[in-house]
Amino acid sequence: MSRWKSHGYNMILGRVTNREVTENRESDRKVLLLQVELTNERDVQDAELFCEAGSDTSPHDEDLVLVLSLADAYQIAVGVDDGIEPEVDEGEKEIYSYSKHGGPKKAKTRWNSDGEVIHNDGDRLVAREGDEITITPETDPDFFVLMNGLASLLGKDPILSVTGKINEGSETVKVP
C-alpha cells in the first residue's frame, strides 16, 4: 500500500479486513472501528471510520480506505474506495448500496443536475423539483407505520395520505 506524509500526519492506503461498532476510546459514543491491513497482511491496525454528515456506511472487506495517523495509536479512515466505477456527471450525486467490493450497485438514488431524483435507474422517478406528490399507505407503507405510530402517541386520528410540493418548503406539505 502507499504511504504519504503531509502537515505532520501520516497517510496510508489500506484494505479493510473486518469491522465492529464499539465505543470511541475518548468517550461513550459508538463508532465504526475498521480493521485495516496497511503495509502487509501482518500489519493490521484499527481505524475509526469518519463519514460525511448524514451518511452511515460500513465498507466491505477488500474496500480501500485512506487512513490518517493523528496521534500515537489513533488513526481514522476518511475515505472509502469501493472499487465501483464512477458514473455520475458533473454536479450530480448518487447514493447506493453494494454487495461486495467492486459491485455491483444494488439499491440506489441519483440526484441529477437537472433537478430529477431517480431511484434504481429510472425504475421509479421519485420526484422532480416543484412536483406535487401524494404519499399513501399503498405507495409507502413503512412511512405510514411510522406516521400513524406518532399520531397514535399524540392521540391524533390515523393519517390517510400526505401531499406536498417538492423543494417548496415544509409549509406546503399538508397532512389531512
C-alpha positions in Angstrom: 0.0 0.0 0.0 1.1 3.6 -0.5 2.2 5.9 2.4 2.4 9.7 2.4 3.3 12.4 4.9 1.5 15.8 5.0 1.3 18.5 7.6 2.8 16.2 10.2 0.2 13.4 9.7 1.0 10.1 8.1 -1.5 8.9 5.5 -1.6 5.4 4.2 -4.0 3.5 1.9 -5.1 0.2 3.4 -7.5 -2.6 2.8 -10.5 -3.4 5.1 -10.4 -6.8 6.7 -13.1 -6.5 9.4 -15.2 -4.1 11.3 -17.1 -3.6 14.6 -19.3 -1.0 16.2 -17.7 -0.1 19.6 -17.2 2.8 22.0 -14.8 5.5 21.0 -11.7 5.4 23.1 -12.2 9.0 24.2 -15.9 8.9 25.0 -19.0 6.6 25.4 -20.0 7.4 21.8 -20.4 4.4 19.5 -18.2 4.4 16.4 -17.4 2.1 13.5 -13.9 0.7 14.0 -12.3 -0.8 10.9 -9.5 -3.3 11.0 -7.3 -2.3 8.1 -4.4 -4.1 6.5 -1.8 -1.4 5.9 1.7 -2.4 4.6 1.3 -6.2 4.6 -1.1 -9.0 5.9 0.6 -8.9 9.3 0.2 -5.1 9.7 -3.5 -4.9 10.6 -4.5 -1.9 12.7 -7.7 -0.3 13.9 -9.0 2.9 12.4 -12.2 4.8 13.3 -14.3 5.5 10.2 -15.3 9.1 9.8 -18.2 9.6 7.3 -19.6 12.8 6.0 -22.6 14.2 7.9 -25.9 12.4 7.1 -24.1 9.3 6.0 -23.9 5.9 7.6 -21.9 3.3 5.8 -19.9 0.1 6.6 -17.3 -0.8 3.9 -17.0 -4.3 2.7 -13.8 -6.4 3.2 -11.3 -5.6 0.4 -12.5 -2.0 0.1 -9.7 0.5 0.2 -9.6 3.3 2.9 -7.4 6.3 3.3 -6.1 6.2 6.9 -4.7 9.2 8.7 -2.5 8.7 11.8 -3.4 11.6 14.1 -1.5 10.6 17.2 0.2 7.5 18.7 -2.1 4.6 18.2 -5.0 6.8 17.0 -6.0 6.5 13.3 -9.0 7.5 11.4 -10.3 6.3 8.0 -11.5 9.3 6.0 -12.4 7.9 2.6 -13.5 4.6 1.1 -12.9 3.2 -2.4 -15.5 0.5 -3.0 -13.9 -0.4 -6.4 -17.1 0.6 -8.3 -16.6 2.8 -11.4 -18.0 6.3 -11.0 -21.0 7.0 -13.3 -22.4 10.4 -12.3 -22.0 13.6 -14.3 -20.6 16.8 -13.0 -22.9 18.3 -10.4 -24.7 15.1 -9.7 -24.8 12.8 -6.7 -25.7 9.1 -6.2 -26.1 7.1 -3.1 -26.1 3.3 -3.4 -25.7 0.0 -1.6 -23.5 -2.8 -2.8 -23.0 -6.4 -2.0 -19.2 -6.8 -2.3 -16.1 -4.9 -3.2 -16.2 -3.9 -6.9 -20.0 -4.1 -7.0 -22.5 -4.4 -8.5 -24.6 -1.5 -7.2 -27.8 -2.6 -5.6 -30.4 0.0 -4.4 -29.5 3.5 -5.5 -30.9 7.0 -5.7 -29.4 9.6 -8.0 -29.8 13.4 -7.9 -29.4 14.7 -11.5 -28.1 18.2 -12.2 -31.4 19.0 -13.9 -33.3 18.5 -10.7 -34.6 15.0 -11.0 -34.4 12.4 -8.2 -34.3 9.0 -9.8 -34.5 5.7 -7.9 -32.9 2.5 -9.3 -32.1 3.7 -12.8 -35.5 5.1 -13.5 -37.5 2.1 -12.4 -39.3 4.8 -10.4 -38.9 8.5 -10.7 -39.1 9.7 -7.1 -39.7 13.4 -7.7 -38.8 16.5 -9.7 -38.5 19.9 -8.2 -41.9 21.6 -8.0 -43.8 18.3 -8.5 -46.8 17.8 -6.3 -46.7 14.4 -4.6 -49.2 12.4 -2.6 -47.9 9.6 -0.4 -50.4 6.9 0.7 -50.1 3.7 2.6 -50.1 1.8 -0.7 -47.2 3.8 -2.1 -45.1 3.9 1.1 -46.4 1.5 3.8 -43.3 1.9 6.1 -43.7 5.7 6.2 -47.3 5.3 7.3 -46.5 2.8 10.0 -44.1 5.5 11.4 -46.5 8.4 10.9 -49.6 6.6 12.4 -47.4 5.4 15.3 -46.6 9.0 16.0 -50.2 10.1 15.5 -51.3 7.4 18.0 -48.8 8.5 20.6 -50.1 12.1 20.2 -53.7 11.0 20.4 -54.5 12.0 16.8 -56.6 10.3 14.1 -54.8 8.0 11.7 -53.2 9.7 8.7 -54.5 8.5 5.4 -52.3 10.5 3.0 -49.7 13.2 2.8 -49.5 15.7 -0.1 -47.0 18.5 -0.9 -44.6 20.0 -3.4 -41.0 19.0 -3.7 -38.5 21.6 -2.6 -41.1 24.3 -2.0 -40.7 24.5 1.8 -42.2 22.5 4.6 -45.3 24.8 4.9 -46.7 23.3 1.6 -46.8 19.8 3.0 -50.3 19.0 4.3 -51.4 16.1 6.5 -55.2 15.8 6.1 
